[in-house]
C-alpha cells in the first residue's frame, strides 16, 4: 500500500510539472510580428493556425509587449498594425479569426510588411518575427524571402519559422536565424499547440539577475548576467554588453555565452559610490532586452590588517609567556 501511495505522489508531481511548463509565460518586452501563411494550401486549417497565434500571444505577458498580425498569399495584409493596446490586440485576433485562406505562397510579401512597420518605429525595441507556413517556396519567392528576412535582421529583428508538414527545412533555415530557430510540425496543424512552449522558451530573452551586485574600488571583475534565451543562434556574435560609467560607454562582447548566463568583462570602478549600468543587446546595440541593471563600488579591505592583528596577538602571547616563565628559570 505504501508503494502505491508513493507512486501516486510521483505521478501527481510529474503532471503538475507538465502543467507548469504548459502554462509558461514570458515577461520580456518585445515587438512580436506574426507572419502567417493564408494561401490556399492551409484551407480547412485556419482555426488551428488562429488558435496557435492566440495561445502564443497570451503567453507574452509584459505590459510593454506589442503585437502585429500579418497574413500573406499573393499579397500581404496587415490585420493588426503593431500595438500594445490589449483591446486593439483582442480586436485584431477577432479579425484574424475571420480570414479565409486562398492564393499563392509569397512569404516575402509578409516579411516586407514587417520591415515597413519597423522603419516607422521611433524608439528602439527588441523585435521577434514568427513566420508560419506549410509549403515549399518556389525559387524566386524563396530568394526574396531570404532577402527580406535579412532586411528585418538589419533592423535588429530575430526571425523564427514554423513549418507544418510539406515544407522545405533548408529554405526555412535560411530564412530563420538558424537551424534551432526552425520549429517543424510534421504531424499536422492540430499539433501546433504542442510547440507553443518550445517557441516561448527559444524566443523569450530575459535578464533576471546580475552578479556581483557590488565590487571593491579598483578591483577588476567580470559581470555575470543570468537569464534565458542568450544562446541558440548562429548570430551569437551579435550579443553585446553595454556598460556605462559616468557618461562613458563601453561595448563589450561576452567571453562566455550559455543559454542561462552571459559573462562580460567590465571596467574598474575608481571611487566609492560610483555605479556601473549594464544593458544587454542581442542585435549589436540596436535594442535591449531589459532595462539597465546597476553595480555599485564599495570600500573593501585587502586583509592586511588581519595579518598585523594576528602578529600583534602572537607578540603579546610571547611576552605573556616570558613574563610568566622568567621567574621560574632565572
N, C-alpha and C positions, 0 to 999 in steps of 0.2 A: 504493500500500500504506500509506503514511504517513497519507493522508487517512482511509482506512478505520479505521486504528488510533485516530485522534483521535475519529472519530465513535463508535466503540465505547466509548471512555472517557467521552464526554459522555452517552451513553445510560445507562451504569452509574451515573454521578453523579446523573442525574435520578431513576433508580429508587431509588437509596439515599436521596435526599432525600424521595421519596414514602413510603418505608418508615418513615423517621424521623418524618414527620408523622403517619402512621397509628398509630405507637406512642407518640404524645404522651401525657403524663400531667399530673396536677395535684397539687401538694403542699400546696395550701391546706387549712386545717382548717375544714370545713363540716359542717352538718347537711343531708343531702340527702334529700328526700322524693320518692319516685316515686309518682305518682298515675296509675293505669293503667286504661284502659277495658277492661272484661271483658264488655261487653254482647254480645248475640247477633251483632252485625254483625262482630265480629272472629273469629267461629268459623272454624277452619281456618288461622288466622294466629297463634295464640298462641306457637308456637315461635319465630317471628321477633321477637315482642314480648319474649319472655323473653331471647333472645339479645342484643337491643339493651340491655336492662337489665343483664344480666350483664357485657357488654363495657364499658359506661359505668361500672359500679360499680368494676371493676378498674382503671380509669384514674385514679380518685381514690385516691392512694396514701398520703396523710398518715395516720400512726397516730392522729391526733386526729379523723379523719373519723368521722361517724356516719351511719347509713343507716336509712330506714324504707321499707317497701314497702306500698302501699295499692292495692286494686283497687275499682272501683265498677261497679255496674249499677243496679238499682233501689235497692240499699243499698250501703254501703261496708263493706269488711272490711280490717282491719289485718293483713296477712300477717306483717309483721315490725315490731314496735314499735321506735322509734328506739334504735339501739345502735351502739357502736363495737367490739364484740367480734367478731373475724373469724370465729370458729367459729359464732357465732349468725347472722352475715350469710350464711355458707355454708348453714346450715340454712334460713334464710329464702328463699334462692334455690331450694333444693330444693322447698320448699312452693309457691313461686311457679310453678315449672315444672309443678306438678300442677293448676293452675287450669283449669276447664272453662268457657269463656265462655257466658253466657246472660243474658237480661233486657234492661232498658231502659238508657238512657244518662243517668244522673243524676250529672253531674260534680260538682255542688255537694256531694253527699254525701261524695265523696272529699276535696274541699278542706276540708270541715268537719272531717273526721277529722284533717287536718294541724293545724288550729288548736287542736283539743282536745289534741293532743300538745304543741304549742308552749306552751300555757298552763301545763303542768305542769313545764316546764324551770326549774330553779333558778338556772342560770348563763347569762348571755347568750352567744349564738353566732350566727355568720353562717349564715343558712338559705337553701337553694335548693329550689324546688319545680319538678319536671319533670312536666308533665301530658301524657299521650298519649291521643289519641282519633282516631276515623276517621269521625265523622259529624257532621251538623248537630244542634244542640241545639234543642229546642222553646223557645218564647219564655220560658215561666216558668222551666224549668231553667237557661236561659241567663242570665236576670236574677239568679237565685240564685247561679249560678257566679261572676258578676262580683262580687257582694256578698261571697261567701266568699273570693275571691281578694284583695279589698280588706282583709278582716279579717286574712288572713295577712300582708299587707304591713304592716298596723298593728303586727304583732309583729316586723317587720323583715325579712320574707322577700322574696326575689326570685323572680318567677314566670316560667317558660318553658313554652311549649306546643309540642308536636309534633303536627302534623295530617297524617293519612295519607289520601290520595285524596279522598273525598267529605266534606270538612269546609268550614265557612264561615270564610274568613280573617278577616272583620271580627269575628266572635264571638271567635276566639282572640286577636286583637289587643287586644280589650277585657279579656280575662281575663288575658293576659300583661302584662308591664311595658311592652310597646310592640311596634311592627312588627318590629324587629330581634330580638325575643325569641320570635318565632314561626318554627318550622322546618317548612316544607312538604315532604312526601314524596309527590309526585304519581304516581310510577311504581309504587307498591305497597309492601307490607310488606317485601318482600325487600330494598328499598333503605334500610331503617332503619340498617343497618350503615354506610352511606355518610355519615351525618350525625353520627356519634359525635364525630369530631374537631372539627366545627363547634360542637357544643354545648359541648364541653370548652373550646374557646377562648373562647367567649362567656361561659360561666358561671364560669370559673376566674379569680378576682381575687386576685392576689398582689403583695406588695411585695418587690422583690429588692434594691434599693439606695436609699440616701439621699444627697443632696448638699446642702450640704457636710458632711463628717464633723466638721469643727471650724470655728469662727469666731473673729474677733477680739472682744475685750471692747468693749462699747458700739457695736458695728457693726450697722447694720440689714441684714437679709438675708431671702431667701425660701428655703423648703425645697423641694427638688425630689425627688419620690418616683417612682422608676422601677419599673415592674411591668407587669401585664396586667389587662385587664378593667375599666378605670375608666370608659370611655365606652360609648355604645351604648344608653342607656336614656333614656326620656322623663322619668324621675325623677332626672336627673343632679343636681338641686338638693338631693338627699338626701345627697350626698357631703360628708363633714366631716373636717377635720384637727383632731385633739385634741392640743394641745401643753401639756406640764406642766413648770413650773419652780418648784422649792422649794414644793411643795404648791399653787401657783397654777395653775389650769387655764384655757386659752384655747381656745375653739371657733372655728375659722376656716374659712370657705368657700374652696375653691381658686379662685384667679383664672384658672387655665388648667386645663382637663380634656381630655386626649387619651387614646387607648387605651393608650399606652405610658408616660405620666407625668402627675403632678399637680404644680402649682405653688401653694404655700400661703405666705401671709405669716407671719412668725414674730416673737415679741418679742425685744428685745435682751437679751443676757446681760451682767450687770453685773460679774461677778467671774471671775478666773482659776480654772479648775477647775469652774465652775458648768456644769450639764448641762441639756439640753432633751430630754425624751422625746416622741416623736411616734407617734401612733396614727392609723389611717385607718379610717373607717366609711363604709359605703355606705347606711346606713339611719338617718341622723340621730343616731348615737351609741348606738343600741340594742345593737350588737355591732361587733366589729372584725375586720378580715380578716388581721391579723398581730399579733405581739407588739410591744411598744414598741421603737423604734429611737432611739438616743441621739446627740446632737450636743454636743460639748464646747467650752467657751470657752478661748482661749489668749491670751497676750500677743503683740501684733503691733506693729511699728514703722510709723509713717506715712511713713517715708522722709526725714524732715527731716535726720537725722544724716548721711545720704549727701550731701545738698546742702552741709552745713557742711564735710564732709570734702573735697569737691571744691574748695570755696572756699579751704580751708587749703592744699591741694596747689598750687592756682594761685598763691596768695600766695608760697609757698616758691619756686615756679618763677620768679616775677618777681624776688624777692630774689636768687636764684642768678644770674640773668641780669645784674642790676645789679652784683653783686659781680664778675662775670667781665668785663663790658664797661666798667666805670667807669675802671679804669686806662688803658684804650685811648683813651678820649675825653677824659679830664681830666688 
